[in-house]
Structures are given as C-alpha cells and as structure tokens.
C-alpha cells in the first residue's frame, strides 16, 4: 500500500458484500418468517396453553396406569426386570433416538411382544417402513394396547401402552397406510421380537 493512502472499510468490496448479505437476510426474514408468524399462530399458542391449564393433564407415567393385578409391580421390581434404557421408555414414557433400534429393520415373520410383560402386540404382517426411524405398524393385535391423550408437546397426541402391564410403547398417528390409516410409532426398546 503506498504511503499516504487511507484504506477505509467503505472503500473495499467487503462493504458491498455486507450490504448484500443484510439485504438477503432481511428479505428472507420478511418472506418466510412472516408466513410462520401469522395471526393464527399467535392465537393458537396461547389457546393451547390455556387448554393445557384447563384440562390439567396430570403427568401419568406408565408406572401409575392401571394394569393387570399380577403386573402391578413396584419401581424397584421393574428396575430389576428391565435395563435402565428400557425402564426409561416403558415406565417413564421416554423416547429412544430415531434409527437406534435394530427392530426398525426387522423383516422376518414373527410377533413383536411387550418387553415388559411379553404380551404379543403386533404381528410382522402389520409392520411397515414409515421412514421415521422407529418400528412402525398400521394396526395392533386386538386388545393388546390401550391409549390415552398426551399433552407433553402441548399439542395433544395419542399415547399407547401395553394393555397388560401399562408399559409405554409410543404414539399413534393418522398418517399410516390403508386399511387403517394409522401409524403406531413404537420404541424399539419397548419391544421384543419373537420369530415365527
């Protein structure tokens, strides 16, 4: 740089880049965030919070659900029967990481049983690949699961659990294949596969 030359930020092409970036970010915010931040959303969020307060859904963990008398075990009994990970899912309604279960890729003929009490919940004919990363089924064996409303994510979801021991299995959604249109999205650690 020659002596006496003053090199200002405004004299560089970096200023032009900064102005263009600001323009892009500003217009991205206006275009996409305005679609997200609609009047409906501002009404929906407080409304769901108010509904949650009105209905006061208690934290009903699987360990407090009514289950068959012989499966009404204490926390300590369940902890000795199950691995810590399975206990977290079955008794505390936890969720495993997507694509972490080997049962997601299970293709053999057989039956999927509750890992807590060994009740048959799903047949392999009911299983399909939903692409979600969890074992998914379009139906359950009749009488094997019970459901309840879950407000953990504010938006109501349908939780389902083993009808015998009350162990949490997952959530059921209305985006599955025909003939039921249901997707029973199950935690792999809550299941045990028994080949035919």
Secondary structure as GFF3:
##gff-version 3
##sequence-region A 1 196
A	DSSP	three_ten_helix	9	11	.	.	.	ID=ss1
A	DSSP	alpha_helix	13	28	.	.	.	ID=ss2
A	DSSP	pi_helix	29	33	.	.	.	ID=ss3
A	DSSP	alpha_helix	34	36	.	.	.	ID=ss4
A	DSSP	alpha_helix	39	55	.	.	.	ID=ss5
A	DSSP	three_ten_helix	62	64	.	.	.	ID=ss6
A	DSSP	three_ten_helix	69	71	.	.	.	ID=ss7
A	DSSP	alpha_helix	75	81	.	.	.	ID=ss8
A	DSSP	alpha_helix	84	92	.	.	.	ID=ss9
A	DSSP	three_ten_helix	102	105	.	.	.	ID=ss10
A	DSSP	beta_strand	110	114	.	.	.	ID=ss11
A	DSSP	beta_strand	120	123	.	.	.	ID=ss12
A	DSSP	three_ten_helix	124	126	.	.	.	ID=ss13
A	DSSP	beta_strand	127	128	.	.	.	ID=ss14
A	DSSP	beta_strand	135	137	.	.	.	ID=ss15
A	DSSP	beta_strand	145	150	.	.	.	ID=ss16
A	DSSP	beta_strand	157	162	.	.	.	ID=ss17
A	DSSP	beta_strand	168	173	.	.	.	ID=ss18
A	DSSP	beta_strand	183	186	.	.	.	ID=ss19
A	DSSP	three_ten_helix	188	190	.	.	.	ID=ss20
A	DSSP	beta_strand	191	195	.	.	.	ID=ss21
###
